[in-house]
Amino acid sequence: MLGTLFFLLAALVVIGGVLMRGRVRRVVDSRDPMTDDPVLREILSQQDGEPDPAPPLDEDEIREAEDQFWEEEWDRPEDWRG
């Protein structure tokens, strides 16, 4: 009796694993949407897919910040042995 119960539970686990694997494969292959939210789908359909361009870097400001960093004086480390 106990062996039959374990066999049925094992079969249930195997069937569930096969079904979940198929669902994950469909999501990865983009055949199933990852979400069913219609508002999210509408927002995604309105996007052009291009991120906003980043502003150009100010190289002078970067150089000044780097120079300021290296001009700082550092405290000597404490003796780690106590």
BALOBA-1460 file (C-alpha; in Angstrom, 3 decimals):
// residues 82
<rec num="1" residu="m" x="0.000" y="0.000" z="0.000"/>
<rec num="2" residu="l" x="2.757" y="2.422" z="0.964"/>
<rec num="3" residu="g" x="4.703" y="1.569" z="-2.183"/>
<rec num="4" residu="t" x="1.666" y="2.436" z="-4.320"/>
<rec num="5" residu="l" x="1.313" y="5.797" z="-2.583"/>
<rec num="6" residu="f" x="4.971" y="6.649" z="-3.215"/>
<rec num="7" residu="f" x="4.614" y="5.549" z="-6.846"/>
<rec num="8" residu="l" x="1.571" y="7.814" z="-7.338"/>
<rec num="9" residu="l" x="3.322" y="10.764" z="-5.676"/>
<rec num="10" residu="a" x="6.434" y="10.206" z="-7.789"/>
<rec num="11" residu="a" x="4.311" y="10.079" z="-10.950"/>
<rec num="12" residu="l" x="2.575" y="13.301" z="-9.907"/>
<rec num="13" residu="v" x="5.945" y="15.012" z="-9.352"/>
<rec num="14" residu="v" x="7.260" y="13.846" z="-12.729"/>
<rec num="15" residu="i" x="4.118" y="15.023" z="-14.567"/>
<rec num="16" residu="g" x="4.261" y="18.387" z="-12.776"/>
<rec num="17" residu="g" x="7.944" y="18.775" z="-13.673"/>
<rec num="18" residu="v" x="7.289" y="18.028" z="-17.342"/>
<rec num="19" residu="l" x="4.419" y="20.532" z="-17.453"/>
<rec num="20" residu="m" x="6.483" y="23.224" z="-15.711"/>
<rec num="21" residu="r" x="9.429" y="22.628" z="-18.036"/>
<rec num="22" residu="g" x="7.136" y="23.119" z="-21.042"/>
<rec num="23" residu="r" x="5.762" y="26.336" z="-19.580"/>
<rec num="24" residu="v" x="9.241" y="27.710" z="-18.861"/>
<rec num="25" residu="r" x="10.351" y="26.803" z="-22.394"/>
<rec num="26" residu="r" x="7.368" y="28.665" z="-23.895"/>
<rec num="27" residu="v" x="8.163" y="31.765" z="-21.814"/>
<rec num="28" residu="v" x="11.854" y="31.652" z="-22.759"/>
<rec num="29" residu="d" x="11.000" y="31.222" z="-26.446"/>
<rec num="30" residu="s" x="8.635" y="34.243" z="-26.119"/>
<rec num="31" residu="r" x="5.602" y="32.229" z="-27.136"/>
<rec num="32" residu="d" x="3.884" y="32.960" z="-23.812"/>
<rec num="33" residu="p" x="3.978" y="36.398" z="-22.210"/>
<rec num="34" residu="m" x="5.601" y="36.560" z="-18.804"/>
<rec num="35" residu="t" x="2.708" y="38.639" z="-17.545"/>
<rec num="36" residu="d" x="-0.965" y="38.816" z="-18.338"/>
<rec num="37" residu="d" x="-1.348" y="42.441" z="-17.328"/>
<rec num="38" residu="p" x="-2.978" y="44.302" z="-20.244"/>
<rec num="39" residu="v" x="-1.743" y="47.705" z="-19.039"/>
<rec num="40" residu="l" x="1.857" y="46.494" z="-19.067"/>
<rec num="41" residu="r" x="1.434" y="45.123" z="-22.584"/>
<rec num="42" residu="e" x="0.045" y="48.477" z="-23.741"/>
<rec num="43" residu="i" x="2.963" y="50.390" z="-22.221"/>
<rec num="44" residu="l" x="5.470" y="48.022" z="-23.807"/>
<rec num="45" residu="s" x="3.817" y="48.339" z="-27.206"/>
<rec num="46" residu="q" x="4.076" y="52.145" z="-27.061"/>
<rec num="47" residu="q" x="7.802" y="52.166" z="-26.322"/>
<rec num="48" residu="d" x="10.234" y="52.569" z="-29.166"/>
<rec num="49" residu="g" x="12.751" y="50.231" z="-27.530"/>
<rec num="50" residu="e" x="15.523" y="52.832" z="-27.440"/>
<rec num="51" residu="p" x="16.706" y="54.026" z="-24.018"/>
<rec num="52" residu="d" x="17.054" y="57.746" z="-23.403"/>
<rec num="53" residu="p" x="20.492" y="58.923" z="-24.470"/>
<rec num="54" residu="a" x="22.834" y="59.578" z="-21.585"/>
<rec num="55" residu="p" x="24.184" y="63.106" z="-21.272"/>
<rec num="56" residu="p" x="27.794" y="63.451" z="-22.391"/>
<rec num="57" residu="l" x="30.436" y="63.138" z="-19.682"/>
<rec num="58" residu="d" x="32.206" y="66.288" z="-18.548"/>
<rec num="59" residu="e" x="35.854" y="65.229" z="-18.747"/>
<rec num="60" residu="d" x="37.131" y="68.362" z="-16.986"/>
<rec num="61" residu="e" x="34.860" y="67.712" z="-14.007"/>
<rec num="62" residu="i" x="36.022" y="64.097" z="-13.910"/>
<rec num="63" residu="r" x="39.687" y="65.149" z="-13.961"/>
<rec num="64" residu="e" x="39.122" y="67.675" z="-11.148"/>
<rec num="65" residu="a" x="37.364" y="65.067" z="-8.993"/>
<rec num="66" residu="e" x="40.159" y="62.569" z="-9.617"/>
<rec num="67" residu="d" x="42.853" y="65.127" z="-8.750"/>
<rec num="68" residu="q" x="40.975" y="66.090" z="-5.582"/>
<rec num="69" residu="f" x="40.735" y="62.420" z="-4.611"/>
<rec num="70" residu="w" x="44.462" y="61.799" z="-5.000"/>
<rec num="71" residu="e" x="45.424" y="65.023" z="-3.178"/>
<rec num="72" residu="e" x="43.633" y="63.937" z="-0.006"/>
<rec num="73" residu="e" x="45.786" y="62.868" z="2.896"/>
<rec num="74" residu="w" x="45.157" y="59.422" z="4.246"/>
<rec num="75" residu="d" x="45.379" y="58.224" z="7.827"/>
<rec num="76" residu="r" x="47.824" y="55.455" z="8.495"/>
<rec num="77" residu="p" x="46.043" y="52.140" z="9.125"/>
<rec num="78" residu="e" x="45.746" y="50.904" z="12.677"/>
<rec num="79" residu="d" x="47.824" y="47.952" z="13.757"/>
<rec num="80" residu="w" x="45.622" y="44.919" z="13.118"/>
<rec num="81" residu="r" x="47.307" y="42.815" z="15.804"/>
<rec num="82" residu="g" x="45.693" y="44.855" z="18.528"/>
